[in-house]
Amino acid sequence: MTLTVLVPDDEGVAALSESPMVHAVRYQWGDPVPPEAEKAEVLIPGRHPAGDELWRELPNLKLVQLLSAGAEEWVGKLPDGVLLSTGRGAHGGSTAEWVVAVLLSIYRKLDVFATAQRERHWEWLPSETLQGQHALIIGAGDLGRQLRRRLEPFDVRCTMVGVSARDGVHGVAELPELLPQHDIVVLMVPLTSRSRGMVDAQFLAAMRDGAVLVNAARGPVVRTDALLAELSAGRLRAALDVTDPEPLPAEHPLWTVPGLLITPHVGGVVSGVLRRAYAVAAAEIARYAGGDLPDNLVHDEY
């Protein structure tokens, strides 16, 4: 028996058509659903928000397979019995690469030298180095592991933090003791009820003077006002790929506060991202078609 999967683009159709257990059906956002939607068990929503609610038109839906690693827009919106699986594993490498890039930019003063180049000014300045820095990586899943693998060759000492302690990973309850010991704090957690606002004034106050906060998670994980206060005082530095609010309004004070590097949520937006995302999606759907649960299943405690 073949599994009918609704797919939002031709790349997805090509990726899923390699499986003999899957019948991939292309759909177009805004158009009427294709006739095959009546028997479709799996929906890949693509880049469109969950608010489009195409799933309401799929009476036989059993699984929503995301291409993104984050699932916060979907949690709690699907009917009971419909599984939700993420694209975890597709974006860890590129997101980790972004973290390394912004850390190198901050420590090696690349923004200062880029400005000097535009002004045709030979700006001779010493800089800092990643060598010997101690990084606290909050989020011990695929993204965190990928980052650790990339930072350690720079002689950065990495400490991993997860929801609960396990071998080689500290629990979040240990953060008050860990934060003052690290030069870099990287956020790589999903946005959940537990992580929303976790980086508040108390969290930031525990970080050592001159430390760098890097948010590669979601904007609401950080309380923006608390971060603005620390950056305005010049005590901390930061790099944000995500903000709260997002997109960031032109008049927002984050644009001009000192010690901050901002990119517009592009950590995972790189060449080949769709191919990698569909490779993960195809593997998840193949597991489901074979009678197993997807590896990236989102559980109730998300």
N, C-alpha and C positions, 0 to 999 in steps of 0.2 A: 504494500500500500504506500502510495506517494503522499508526501506532506506538502500542502500548498502554503507558500510563503509569499506575502505581499512585500515588494521591494521598491524603494523610491527612485532608483536610478539604474542605468544600464550596467554600471560597474558591479552592482549587487547581483543583477541577473546573471552576469557572466561568472561571478564568483560562486554563486550557489548552484548554477547549472552543472557544475562538475560532480555533484553528488547525485547518484541514481535514486536516492530516497526523497529528493526534494524537487518540487515543481515551483520554480520562481516565477511570479507574476508581477510585471511592472505596473505601478500605478502612478498617477500624476496628482500632486496636491492641487485642490480646487476643482478637479474634474470629478464626475460621478465615479463611484468605485466600479472596478471591472466585474463582470459576472462571476468570476471565480471567487470573489470576496465572500460569497455565501458559505463556502467550504474551507476558507483559509483558517488555519490554526495558528499561524505565526505572522506577526507584523514587525517589520523593521521600520521605525518611524523616521529614520534619516535625521536631517538637521532641523526639522520643523518642531516647534514646541508641542508639548503634550496637550495644550489647550485646543489644538485642532480636532482632537477627539475622534479621529478616524476609527478608533477601536469600537466606538458605539455602533458602527455599521457592520460589524463582523460578528455574526451570531455564534460562530463556532470557534472564536478566538481562545487559545490556551496559553500563548506565550508572546510577550513583547520583548524583542531582542534589540537592545540599544547598541549604537555604534560608539557612544561616549562612555567614559569611565564613571561619570557622575550620573546619579539616578534621582536626584532630589526633586526634579520637576514631575516625576511619575509616581513617586511613593505615595500611597494612599488614594490614588485616583482611579485605579483599575478595579473591576469587580472582583469579588471573592472567587478564588479558583484560577485566576489568570496569573501566570508566573511572569516575573520580571527579571531579565538578565542583562548585565552590562557588558561593555567592551573592554573590561579590564585586561591589560596585557598588550593592548595596541598602542597606547600612548605614553607608557612609562619611560621609554628611551628618549623620546623627543622632549618630554617635560623635564626629565633630569638634565638633558643637554641645555635647556633654557636656564635652569638653576645655575649650572656651572658657568654659563655665559655671563649672567648678571653678576655673579660673585667675582669673576675675573674683571669685569668692567669696574665694579666698585673698588676692589682692592688695588687694581693697577691704574686707577684714575683715567680710564679710557675716555670718559665724557669730557674731562678737562683737556686732554690732548686733542680730541675731536674739535672742541671749540677753538683751541689754539690753531689748529690746522686751517679752519675756516677763516680765521683772522690773520693767517700767514705770520704767526708769531711762534718763535722757537722757545717753547715753554719747558725748560729743564726742571723737572721735579722728581724727587724720590717718591716711591710708592710703597704700599704694603704688599704682602704676598700671602697666597693661600697656604703655603708650606707651614706646617705646625699649628694651623688653626684647628679648633675643636668644634665640630658641627653636631647639633642636636637635630635629628630628623624625626619629626612627629608624624607618624604614619609609616607602619612597617610592612605595608603591602607591596605590590609590584612597583609602584612609583618610588617608594622609599628604598627598596632594594636596588633598583636601577640607579638611583642617585648615589647610594653608598659605593657601588661598583665604579662609578665615574670619579668620585671625589678622592677615594683612597690613593689612586696613582699620583695625585697632587700632594701626597703626604698630609692629607687632612684626616684627623682622627674623628671617627663617626660614632655617635651613640644613637641607637634606635629606640623609639617609643611607640608602643601600641596601646590598644584599649586596656589590655591586661598584661601583666608580666609573664614572660616565658623565657626559654633559653635564648640568651643573646638579645633580648628585648625587654626594656623597662616598661612598667605600666604608667598610665597617665597620672596616677595618684602620686608618682614620684617627681612630677614636674617642678614643684616648689624647690626641691633640693637640686635638681639638675640644671635649671635655667641659669643660675649664677655661675655655673662652671663652664659655660660654652660661649664661644665667640660668634657663632652662627646658629640661628634657629630657623629651620625650614619646615613649613606647613605643607603636608601632603596627605591631608585627611579628607574624606567625603563630608559634605554638608549634611549633618544630622541634627536632631534635637540636642544631642550631647556636645557637638562641636560648634554649634552656632554661638558666636560671641565668646568662645573660650579664651581668645586673646584679648583680655580686658586690661584695665589700668593696673590691676594687681599682677597679672601675668607679665606685662611689660616692665613694671617696676622691679621685678625679680631678675630681669636680664642685666648682664654686666654692662658697664659704661662702654660705649663705642661698639657694642654688638650689632650685628646685622640680622634683621628679620626678613625672611623671604616667604611670600605667600604664593604658592603654586597650587593652592586648594580652591577655595571659593571665597568671594569677598566677605560675606557675612560671618566667616570664622573669626574675623578681626573686627573689633569695635573701632570704627574709624576715628571717632573723637579722641579716644585714648591714644591711638597711634599718632594723630596730629599733635597732641600735646607733647609727646616724647620727642618727635622730630623737630618741632618748633623750638624746643629747649636745646636741641643739638646733642642730646644724650645718646640717642640711638640712630641707626641708619636702616634703610629698608629697600626692598625691591618687591614690587607688586605686579603680578600678571593679571590679577583679579581685584576688583574694588567693590565697595559698598557705599554708594550706589554704582551700578554698572548698566550701560556705559556711563562714564564719568562726565558730568556736565562741565561745560567750558569754564564756568565761574567757580568751580569747586576748589577749595584751598589745597587739596592734595597736589594739584598741578604745580604749585609754586613753593611748597614747603621745602626747606633744605634737607639734603641727605636722602632723597627718595628718587628711585628709578622706577618708572611706570612703563609697562607694555600693555597693549589692549587685548588681553586674553588670547594670546597667540602661542603659548607655550607648546601646544600640541599641533599647531597649524603649520605643518611642514610638508615637503614633497613625500608622496607615498603614503600619506596618512589614511586615505580611504582604502587603499589596498590592504594595509595592515589591519584596519578595523574590520573589513569584511572577512579576512582570514580568521579572526577571532569569532566573528558572528557565525561563519560557516561551521566552525568546529563546535560551537555551542548548539547550533541547530541540529547538527549531525548526532550529537549526544542525545538530544531530545527525541529525534526521529528513531533512534535505536532503543528507546525506552528508558534512558537515564535522565537524571536531572542535570541541567546546565551547571558547569563549574562556577560560573559567575552569578549564580542566583542571588537576588536581593532578598534578604530575610526581614522579618517583621521588626527586628531591632535596629534596622538601618537608620 
